[in-house]
Amino acid sequence: MTFARTLKAAALATLMASSAMAADIAVIGGSNDDAFWNIIKKGIDDATPAVVANGGSVNYLRLVNYDNFAPDVVQLIRTAIAQEVDGLVIPNWVPEAEDPAIKEAVAAGIKVILMNAGGAEKAKELGAINYVGSDEYVAGQAGGAYFGKAGQKNVLCVNTLPGAANTEARCKGVIDAITAAGGKGAQLPLPSTSFGDPTAVAEAIKAEMLKDETIDGVITISAGDADSAAIAVAQAGRTISLGTFDMNQAGLDRIKAGTQSFAIDQQPYLQSYLAVSILASAIDFGTDLPTNPVLTGPGIVDASNIDATLAGVAKGAR
């Protein structure tokens, strides 16, 4: 075989090998009417061109709604397995339901990254290569400590997805931190069907505040729920400190106006952008990131940094 033919054969073998390793990735996320998961989609969309340039693809598998939450998530995992994807990005929302399906994916040779919910220890337990997101308990502690520093004594954590590991950890962190600061806290669990129903959420929060007039702080597990909480506070005629996990424009406007105290930002754009990029690189090139977990939060947005945050929003970075 001539030297030229040898080079040509080697180049062809390299091309075939690189094509075989192209990353076909599935990302599982929340429903279309959940604004948080639309920010996640932006991160996916921005990471996708690099995956495609290397011969791969990214498919975003979204829940239709949250009415049949855990079984629907498991079905999406099994859909990804059936599609024979190379990589899976999945929030570990409900471990008791999801863990067996995630282990099936790993056993099928699919590289997995936990994103948004789960944590580093759970990723290790399941055989996932990393976790990208916020430590939800630590994020909750940040919120509880903020209330305590501001002088709140009785904080209500409104959970519209009770039973989900990440939301339970958020409320537990809030309650533990406000208790450590000398106050008290409690969780208000609402049916998952309340999620996305602003009237139902507002009425439930208002009823709780009218029942207990000592409540001086309310925190919600999502930015949309904070919109409902703001309505409830106004209808109840109360002056309280309102906080939330995650952000939307209405909440940022309230922080700017002084009617909402703070938001806890986990930077969802970075969660999906980094998770997809790290996973594709691991599949395509065999890279192994030594940082584990990759934490994207928490950060507190309040009156002290609202202008800088709004500037980031205008540029599409927040």
N, C-alpha and C positions, 0 to 999 in steps of 0.2 A: 504494500500500500504506500502510495506517495505521501510525502510530508503534507502537501496541500489537502489530499483526501483525508489524512489523519486529522488535520485541523477542522475540516468540514464535518467529519463524523463527531468529533469532540463537541463542536459548537451545537450540532443537532441534538446530541445527548443532553447537553446543558439546557437547551431550550425545552426539550421534552420533560426534563426533571423539574424545571421551574414551572412549567405549565401544570405538572402533576401536583405541585405544592400550592397552587393558587388557592387562596382562602375564600371559600363560600361560607358566609357567616349569617346566622340568624340572631336577631335581637328581639327579645320579648319585652313588651312594655304595656303601659296602661291605656285606657280607652281614649278614643278620638276627642271626646268632649272634656278631657282633663288637661287643662292648660300646662301643667307641669310636664306632662309627657310629650307635649308639642315642642317644648324646649329641648327635651331629650332627642326628639326627631331632628331638630336643627343640628345638634352635635353629630348624629348619625349621618345626616346628609353631607355635612362638611368633611367627615372622615371617609366617606364612600369613594370619592374620586381616586384616592391613593390605592384603595383596595382594587378597584376596577382596573387601574393602570397596570397592576401586577397580575391581571387575568382573573381576579376573583369577583365576588358579588356580595351585597348586603341586603338582607330581606328583613323588614321590620314587621314582626307579628304582634298585633295589638289586640287586647281584650275589647270586646264589643261594649261591655258594661261591667259592673261589679256585683251583679245580682247573684251570680253563681261562682264567686271569686276563685276559691282554691281549685275546684275541679276544672274550671276553664283554663287556669294557668297550667295545670298538669297536661291538659289536652294540647296546649300550644307547645309544650316541651316535646311531647310525643310527635307532634306534627314536624318539628325541627328534626327529630331523629329519623322520621320517615323520609324526609327530604335528603337525608344523608349529607348534611352540612359538615363542614370541617371544624367550625367553631360556633359556640353558643354563648351569647351574653344574656344573663338571666338574673333578675332580682329574686332573692330567696325570701319572699314575703311570708310564706306559710310553710315552715320547714317540715312539719309532720306530713304535709301533703306532697310537697315538691321534692324532698330529699330522695325518695326512691327513683323518681323519674330522672333527676339530675345524675344520679349514680348510673342509671341505664345509659344516659348520654355519654358519660365518661367511659363506661365499659365498651361502648360502641366505637371508641376511638376519637370521639369529639373533644376538642379542647374547649374548656369552659372557663369563663370569667364571671364571677358574681359581681353585679353592679347594683348600686343604690340600696340594697338590703341584703344582709347576710354577715359581712365582716370577715376578717382574716382567718379566724379560727374555724368558722364554718366552711370557708373555702378550702382550707387544708383538710378538714374532715371529709369533704365530698370529693376531693381530688381535683378541684378547680385550680387553675394556675395563679389566680390573684383575685383580689377584691378591690373594686374602684368605687368610691363613694364616701359617705360620711359615716362616722361612728354615731349611730342614732342616740345611744345613751349619753354619750359625751355632749352631743348637740342639745339634748334635753337638759342636761346639767347647766349648760351655758344659759339657757332660757330661764331656768329656775333661779340661778345665781343673779341674773339681771333683775328679776322681780325682787329678790331679796335685797339687793343693793339699793333699789328704788323705794324700798319701804313697804312693799306689798306683804300682806300677812295671810291671805286666803286665796289660793290660785286654783282655778278650774281648768283642767286640760280636756278639751273636747276631742273625742276620738270617733270619727265617722267610719273607721275601718277597724273596729275592735277585733282582736285575735291575730292581726297581722304583726309579724315580729318587729318590723321597723317602727310602726306607730305605737305599739305597746312600749318599746324601749324609749321612745321619745317622751311619752307621758311619765314613765317611771323616772327618767332622768330629771324632768321638771319637778316632780313631787319630792324626790330625794334631796334635790338641791335647795328647794324652798324650805323644806323641813330642817335641813342643816343650818339654814340662815335664821331659824327661829320662827318661821311661819308654818303653814300647813297647806296641803294640796290634795286634790282628788281628781279622779278621772270621770268624765261623763261619757260613757260608751253609748253610741247611737247605732241603730240598725244600719247595715251597709247600704241598704236601699236609700238611706238619707243622703248618701254621697252624691253630689250633683243636684240635690233638691234644696235650693237656697231657703225656701220658705220653711220646710220641715226643720232644717238645721237652726234657722233663726228662732223659730218658735220654741224649740227644745232648750236653747241657750237662755232665752228670755224667761222661760218658766223656771229654770234652775236659779237664775239670779233673783227672781221675785220670791222664790222659796227661801233663799238664804241671802239676806241683805248684807252679810259680812264679806261676801265675795268681792274682792277688790282687784283681781287680776284674772284674765281669761287668755288662754293660748290655744290655738287650733293647729291641727296637724297638716293643714294645707292652706294655700293662699285663698282659694275659693271659699273655704269655710270661714276664713277671716272676714270676707265680705259679708257673710251671713251674720257673723258675730257682731260686726259693726252696726248692722241693722238692729240686732237684738238689744245692744247697749243703748242705742238711741230710743227705741220703743219702750225700754224699761225705765228711761229717764235717769240712768246711772252714769256716774263718772268713774271709770275704772281704767286700769292699764291693760291695753290690748296688745298681744303679741301673736306671732304665727311662725310656723316653719314654712319656708319657701316664700316666694314673692310673686306678685303680679302688679300691673300698673296701678290698679285701684289702691292696693295696699301701700305702694310707694308714695302715691299721692296723699294718702292719709298720714303717713309718716312726715311728709313735707309739711302738711297742714297742722300737725300736732295732735291728730285724733287717733293715731295708732302709735304705740311706743316703739316697737321694734319688729324686725323679721330676722329669722335665722336662715342664712343662705348656705345651701350645700352645693351650689354651682352645678346644676344638672347638666348644663351644656358640656362641661368638662367631663362629667361622668361618662356620657356616651361617646364623646369624641375620643377620650383617652382609652376607654375600654375596647372600642372597635379597633383603634390604631395599634394598641399593644397586642391584642389577640391576632390581628392580621400579620403583624411582624413576627410573632412567635410561630405562626403556621408557615409563612412564606420563607422566613430566613433563620428560624431556629433561635431567635433572640430570647433571653431570659432576664427579665427586669428584676434587679435585686431588691427594689423597694416594694415591700409587701406588708400592709396594704398601701394602696395609693389613695390617700385621703384628700377629698375636695372640699371639706368644711370641718367644723362650722365656722361661720363668720357672722357677726352681728351687724345688721344695718339699722341705724337709728338716726336721730337728728344730727349727730356728729359727722356722719359721712354720707348723708342722703344725696347731697349734690353730686359728689363723685360717683355714687352708684347710678344716679339718673343719667349722668354723662356716659357711663358704660352701657346702659340700656339703649341709649340713642345710637350707639355704635354697634349694637348687636352682641355685646360681650357679656351682658348680664341677663 
